[in-house]
């Protein structure tokens, strides 16, 4: 990888895209819960502890505990994104200008 700056960049970009996708998925799960909690009095939780909910909520808004990332998983995902982004930008800087044609530059 170190000998081929193009390959290094392509690989770093793939790692970045994967990390970005994982972080976006976790953030979307949190945003979905936040949206549902704006109607907290109509929400029920599934797949969490032993909390009970009224029968009329069984068909209402539901938050699935299995879809909720832990704060550690969320922080790790965002941290991995930043690390991958930095690595991708560094790999891009190692690609000589005349070899960048045809490569997609890092997103801004």
Secondary structure, DSSP 8 states (H G I E B T S, - for coil): -TT-HHHHHHHHHHHHHHHHHHHHHHHHHHHHHHHHHTTGGGEEEESSSS----GGGGGSEEEEGGG---HHHHHHHHHHHHHHHHHHHHHHHTS-GGG-TTS-----
